[in-house]
Amino acid sequence: MNARCTYGVAPGALPVFGHALPLLRDPLAFLSTLPGRGDLVRIRVGPVRAVVVCDPGLTREVLRDDRTFDKGGPLYDRIREFTGNGLASCPHRDHRRQRRLLQPAFHSARMPEYAEVMTRQVTALTGAWRDGGTVDAADEMLTLSARITVAAMFGSEADDAGLARVMDDFTTVVAGIPRRALMPAPADRLPTPGNRRYDRARARLRAAIGLLITRQRSGDPGTGDLLSMLLAAGRDGPDGRGLSDTEIADQLVTFFAAGTETSGSALAWALYLLGGHPEVARRLRAEVDGVLDGAPAATFGHLPGLRLTAAVISEALRLYPPAWVLTRTTTDDTRLGGHTIPAGTAVVYSAYLLHRRPELFPDPERFVPDRWIAAPGAPQPPRTAFLPFGSGPRKCIGDVFALTEAALALATVVAGWDLRPANGRRVRPAPRLVLSPHRLPMVTVARAGGG
């Protein structure tokens, strides 16, 4: 973009802390005020100075040039504490090799096989519900996504007790990462209860993944699961080496984190939004009933007919994008929007911010799935400003996997159940590493012929 864009400064910075307090108190509200300050807005978090990109065109520039705007900044420093040098967090110099080795695991030809796992897991989960019972839909969808991710990674299902322990530790780590990103470096080493819980949970998760790799190496090699493909990856690489156990563990932790949180969050928000919009829910039930034609669960072959289902998921991702804020770091002095950005600057972009700009998405606060299935010739949403999975060379490798999972799960739930809000309270998003509902109690009402 050659035009010179506005460059502002966020007000309210405090000595020492900068803007850390409003970011900790209500980061979504703070971000929402920034477009009024300019296309590029300077903020400060402790000693770290950053530039927030509020313009969609400038955001595309940042995401296209992953060499100049490399994965980095306080948030990625903390993510790497957990995921290591996995695909989602590795620097530019490592990304191309990793992406090429991992891409076969997400080839479109593999989706029907993954879809069978997804259908089986959602059927098992909803089969445990009871008519008139109450579930926390946020926890249920997170558990479902975790089960699907584990089955896809290891070719086997997780036992309930083991998965519960992993999810407890995972929740602790995911909740701790944003807080630690806003924490001055020495503070993360203090022996506080929160730091100790975080360190213990992170160590147990890495140990659990390491044990699964060891068991897989010593057993019969599989062929269809992600771990088996990772164990074989690299033999055709430029250096002729297979991936080390550490590299494999980094990828598995990365895929577990991304696969569990992203899909689970999207599904939970979709169910919440449908609960507050009965007319959309009615239309969705009619679509699912017509496409499934009496089948108890959605399968890969049903996906082309589930247009409203896909639109509901897209609209949930627009309103509540899982990766709501991310950072990059400039590797050289560069120009952005006509302004010089020095090397080493933290650059922040937010899908949440862009998705709620009214000039991009009219009436942005409303849940309007039909905006994604407009009639031919009618205005379409700007896909270049729709970033639930990022964009450019670092776009999420598992985006099709996640969308397939969400559509199959939502259609299967709708086929058998009406989920109704257990109370009239507005659910507030919890801006952790992923933008998730804090709690989502819903009553499970079995539909005639389903459940």
BAVO-624954 format. One line per field, with one value per residue (C-alpha): residue number from 1; x, y, z. Coordinates in steps of 0.02 Angstrom, whole numbers, padded with zeros to 5 digits. Layout:
BAVO-624954
pos = [NUM ...]
X = [X ...]
Y = [Y ...]
Z = [Z ...]
end
This chain:
BAVO-624954
pos = [1 2 3 4 5 6 7 8 9 10 11 12 13 14 15 16 17 18 19 20 21 22 23 24 25 26 27 28 29 30 31 32 33 34 35 36 37 38 39 40 41 42 43 44 45 46 47 48 49 50 51 52 53 54 55 56 57 58 59 60 61 62 63 64 65 66 67 68 69 70 71 72 73 74 75 76 77 78 79 80 81 82 83 84 85 86 87 88 89 90 91 92 93 94 95 96 97 98 99 100 101 102 103 104 105 106 107 108 109 110 111 112 113 114 115 116 117 118 119 120 121 122 123 124 125 126 127 128 129 130 131 132 133 134 135 136 137 138 139 140 141 142 143 144 145 146 147 148 149 150 151 152 153 154 155 156 157 158 159 160 161 162 163 164 165 166 167 168 169 170 171 172 173 174 175 176 177 178 179 180 181 182 183 184 185 186 187 188 189 190 191 192 193 194 195 196 197 198 199 200 201 202 203 204 205 206 207 208 209 210 211 212 213 214 215 216 217 218 219 220 221 222 223 224 225 226 227 228 229 230 231 232 233 234 235 236 237 238 239 240 241 242 243 244 245 246 247 248 249 250 251 252 253 254 255 256 257 258 259 260 261 262 263 264 265 266 267 268 269 270 271 272 273 274 275 276 277 278 279 280 281 282 283 284 285 286 287 288 289 290 291 292 293 294 295 296 297 298 299 300 301 302 303 304 305 306 307 308 309 310 311 312 313 314 315 316 317 318 319 320 321 322 323 324 325 326 327 328 329 330 331 332 333 334 335 336 337 338 339 340 341 342 343 344 345 346 347 348 349 350 351 352 353 354 355 356 357 358 359 360 361 362 363 364 365 366 367 368 369 370 371 372 373 374 375 376 377 378 379 380 381 382 383 384 385 386 387 388 389 390 391 392 393 394 395 396 397 398 399 400 401 402 403 404 405 406 407 408 409 410 411 412 413 414 415 416 417 418 419 420 421 422 423 424 425 426 427 428 429 430 431 432 433 434 435 436 437 438 439 440 441 442 443 444 445 446 447 448 449 450 451]
X = [00000 00081 -00038 00018 -00092 -00131 -00012 -00077 -00038 -00154 -00194 -00185 -00012 00048 00227 00317 00161 00113 -00052 -00032 -00174 -00314 -00249 -00261 -00428 -00525 -00416 -00562 -00630 -00456 -00425 -00595 -00547 -00388 -00457 -00517 -00336 -00267 -00225 -00066 -00071 00075 00054 00173 00172 00301 00463 00400 00340 00222 00121 -00059 -00116 -00299 -00316 -00359 -00244 -00096 -00136 -00127 00043 00106 00040 00105 00284 00328 00514 00507 00364 00421 00334 00388 00347 00300 00153 00252 00393 00269 00187 00358 00378 00238 00245 00432 00482 00322 00248 00136 00273 00436 00532 00534 00698 00621 00445 00464 00549 00424 00274 00333 00360 00192 00081 00042 -00045 -00173 -00196 -00377 -00370 -00353 -00509 -00634 -00531 -00520 -00707 -00744 -00650 -00745 -00916 -00875 -00816 -00963 -01085 -01003 -01005 -01187 -01237 -01195 -01314 -01486 -01650 -01681 -01504 -01385 -01209 -01076 -01069 -00900 -00821 -00911 -00852 -00675 -00675 -00745 -00609 -00476 -00539 -00540 -00366 -00294 -00372 -00305 -00132 -00109 -00233 -00313 -00440 -00392 -00452 -00567 -00455 -00299 -00387 -00461 -00286 -00218 -00362 -00338 -00154 -00193 -00320 -00192 -00060 -00177 -00245 -00070 00010 -00074 -00045 00139 00154 00108 00224 00399 00528 00595 00419 00389 00527 00458 00395 00215 00073 00019 00194 00218 00051 00096 00268 00204 00062 00179 00304 00169 00098 00268 00304 00138 00174 00350 00283 00162 00303 00409 00266 00232 00415 00423 00259 00197 00214 00049 00013 -00137 -00112 -00015 00119 00161 00178 00290 00401 00424 00441 00610 00683 00651 00703 00849 00963 00906 00868 00708 00630 00703 00594 00601 00544 00404 00348 00344 00231 00114 00097 00064 -00070 -00152 -00162 -00223 -00340 -00421 -00446 -00493 -00629 -00694 -00712 -00797 -00924 -00963 -00993 -01101 -01212 -01222 -01271 -01401 -01476 -01508 -01574 -01717 -01763 -01587 -01590 -01756 -01685 -01529 -01631 -01729 -01568 -01490 -01648 -01660 -01477 -01456 -01626 -01645 -01461 -01414 -01250 -01170 -01033 -00909 -01030 -01159 -01045 -01087 -01270 -01237 -01224 -01312 -01214 -01052 -01118 -01161 -00984 -00909 -01015 -00965 -00783 -00810 -00887 -00772 -00612 -00511 -00343 -00410 -00241 -00067 00102 00246 00419 00506 00674 00733 00688 00537 00398 00215 00079 00207 00288 00455 00444 00614 00689 00639 00468 00325 00180 00007 -00143 -00315 -00445 -00571 -00539 -00551 -00704 -00804 -00765 -00932 -00859 -00802 -00949 -01110 -01200 -01047 -01115 -01261 -01260 -01304 -01253 -01338 -01199 -01095 -01224 -01278 -01366 -01259 -01214 -01251 -01111 -01001 -00904 -00723 -00633 -00466 -00521 -00587 -00441 -00494 -00350 -00231 -00175 -00022 00120 00084 -00102 -00155 -00111 -00262 -00398 -00491 -00476 -00551 -00694 -00736 -00739 -00848 -00976 -00992 -01004 -01132 -01242 -01237 -01281 -01425 -01489 -01518 -01533 -01601 -01479 -01562 -01480 -01496 -01513 -01537 -01367 -01258 -01101 -00942 -00790 -00637 -00490 -00360 -00242 -00403 -00565 -00678 -00840 -00804 -00952 -01097 -01232 -01361 -01509 -01504 -01675 -01684 -01769 -01900 -01809 -01639 -01528]
Y = [00000 00162 00288 00365 00304 00385 00346 00377 00342 00254 00367 00320 00244 00236 00253 00085 -00015 00075 00002 -00164 -00130 -00099 -00247 -00357 -00285 -00286 -00314 -00324 -00155 -00079 -00147 -00085 00095 00094 00114 00286 00332 00285 00146 00113 00145 00142 00060 00013 -00139 -00112 -00077 -00155 -00034 -00104 -00047 -00108 -00125 -00073 -00066 -00223 -00178 -00150 -00311 -00405 -00327 -00388 -00564 -00580 -00533 -00660 -00631 -00448 -00472 -00633 -00733 -00648 -00526 -00555 -00667 -00786 -00789 -00861 -00978 -01053 -01094 -01218 -01271 -01256 -01230 -01299 -01247 -01111 -01024 -01062 -00917 -00888 -00979 -01144 -01127 -01180 -01346 -01387 -01341 -01450 -01600 -01581 -01534 -01715 -01744 -01610 -01651 -01645 -01831 -01868 -01773 -01916 -02025 -01887 -01856 -02035 -02002 -01839 -01917 -02062 -01946 -01826 -01971 -02044 -01878 -01835 -02015 -01983 -01835 -01859 -01778 -01629 -01630 -01484 -01478 -01346 -01332 -01245 -01390 -01519 -01445 -01426 -01608 -01661 -01567 -01640 -01817 -01788 -01712 -01854 -01986 -01899 -01878 -02050 -02163 -02211 -02139 -02057 -02134 -02023 -02007 -01971 -01843 -01756 -01734 -01670 -01547 -01479 -01446 -01378 -01255 -01195 -01164 -01081 -00964 -00920 -00874 -00703 -00654 -00699 -00604 -00445 -00486 -00411 -00547 -00567 -00586 -00751 -00831 -00783 -00935 -00874 -01002 -00954 -00974 -01141 -01207 -01150 -01230 -01394 -01405 -01366 -01498 -01632 -01596 -01609 -01769 -01847 -01810 -01879 -02041 -02064 -02040 -02170 -02295 -02267 -02292 -02456 -02526 -02572 -02421 -02350 -02267 -02154 -02053 -01891 -01960 -02102 -01976 -01866 -02013 -02045 -01861 -01794 -01947 -01858 -01689 -01587 -01649 -01830 -01830 -01879 -01762 -01778 -01827 -01647 -01581 -01709 -01665 -01481 -01517 -01628 -01501 -01368 -01470 -01522 -01341 -01271 -01415 -01420 -01237 -01173 -01298 -01314 -01126 -01105 -01242 -01173 -00999 -01068 -01158 -01002 -00892 -01016 -01022 -00835 -00835 -00961 -00921 -00960 -01118 -01170 -01146 -01242 -01389 -01392 -01394 -01532 -01638 -01621 -01658 -01801 -01876 -01979 -02021 -02003 -01912 -01804 -01881 -01814 -01841 -01726 -01573 -01498 -01482 -01401 -01221 -01136 -01245 -01182 -01003 -01016 -01073 -00933 -00804 -00876 -00864 -00685 -00629 -00731 -00774 -00898 -00817 -00646 -00557 -00606 -00523 -00514 -00436 -00335 -00410 -00254 -00071 -00067 00044 00013 00132 00264 00257 00185 00039 00005 -00170 -00261 -00178 -00285 -00275 -00324 -00370 -00425 -00525 -00474 -00291 -00311 -00424 -00291 -00142 -00083 -00030 -00210 -00304 -00201 -00211 -00301 -00339 -00440 -00627 -00636 -00803 -00755 -00631 -00784 -00856 -00699 -00721 -00717 -00538 -00474 -00396 -00526 -00511 -00459 -00625 -00536 -00457 -00622 -00695 -00833 -00940 -00800 -00769 -00773 -00902 -00932 -00967 -01111 -01277 -01359 -01237 -01365 -01495 -01372 -01317 -01498 -01544 -01396 -01428 -01615 -01587 -01446 -01540 -01699 -01606 -01516 -01679 -01756 -01615 -01443 -01351 -01211 -01083 -01138 -00958 -00788 -00722 -00648 -00752 -00648 -00704 -00751 -00674 -00805 -00867 -00914 -00815 -00940 -00933 -00937 -01049 -01101 -01201 -01270 -01387 -01540 -01578 -01735 -01711 -01837 -01979 -01914 -01909]
Z = [00000 -00057 00021 00184 00326 00492 00635 00811 00993 01115 01264 01447 01460 01641 01700 01701 01655 01495 01430 01522 01644 01516 01417 01571 01628 01463 01310 01188 01241 01232 01056 00998 01038 00933 00754 00806 00841 00672 00549 00646 00834 00953 01123 01262 01377 01512 01419 01257 01123 00992 00841 00823 00642 00627 00438 00335 00191 00305 00396 00230 00197 00365 00339 00161 00206 00338 00314 00366 00488 00571 00706 00865 01003 01186 01145 01034 01160 01284 01158 01121 01306 01277 01093 01065 00884 00808 00641 00713 00812 00721 00641 00454 00429 00488 00420 00239 00280 00418 00311 00166 00280 00368 00221 00168 00335 00287 00103 00046 00005 00191 00243 00217 00335 00465 00443 00498 00659 00684 00658 00774 00913 00907 00904 01059 01150 01115 01151 01334 01346 01423 01377 01491 01560 01571 01500 01492 01303 01311 01405 01298 01134 01200 01253 01084 00990 01104 01072 00884 00887 00992 00879 00723 00799 00875 00787 00953 01072 01236 01398 01499 01652 01550 01441 01594 01668 01503 01483 01659 01623 01451 01521 01649 01516 01390 01525 01582 01415 01386 01568 01554 01390 01484 01629 01643 01611 01790 01860 01769 01871 02040 02140 02144 02151 01974 01903 01990 01925 01749 01753 01823 01695 01550 01607 01626 01453 01370 01466 01413 01230 01247 01321 01177 01051 01140 01142 00957 00912 01007 00939 00766 00652 00594 00429 00443 00602 00615 00731 00610 00470 00576 00622 00436 00389 00342 00257 00092 00161 00100 00240 00233 00419 00502 00628 00802 00949 01009 00840 00832 01009 00962 00814 00914 01055 00923 00835 00998 01057 00891 00850 01020 01058 00884 00840 01017 01034 00864 00903 01075 01006 00865 00991 01100 00953 00891 01066 01056 00877 00867 00686 00625 00731 00651 00476 00523 00587 00425 00323 00427 00423 00234 00199 00322 00272 00430 00457 00641 00606 00473 00366 00240 00096 00177 00182 00010 00059 00228 00166 00311 00433 00357 00361 00546 00582 00477 00568 00738 00683 00628 00792 00903 00808 00912 00872 00918 00933 00872 00854 00732 00748 00612 00563 00470 00460 00345 00280 00319 00267 00223 00396 00450 00569 00649 00659 00818 00832 00896 00771 00835 00728 00783 00687 00820 00783 00593 00598 00690 00579 00506 00339 00313 00391 00399 00567 00636 00810 00741 00708 00523 00444 00281 00246 00196 00075 -00018 -00185 -00344 -00388 -00212 -00108 -00027 00137 00110 00124 00131 00297 00367 00464 00585 00519 00471 00294 00183 00196 00380 00361 00474 00393 00475 00421 00313 00451 00577 00464 00420 00604 00650 00512 00548 00735 00725 00601 00706 00865 00778 00702 00873 00997 01034 01147 01241 01357 01538 01593 01514 01556 01421 01400 01400 01301 01401 01306 01345 01211 01118 01130 01218 01317 01503 01544 01432 01524 01402 01420 01306 01232 01125 00958 00900 00815 00871 01022]
end
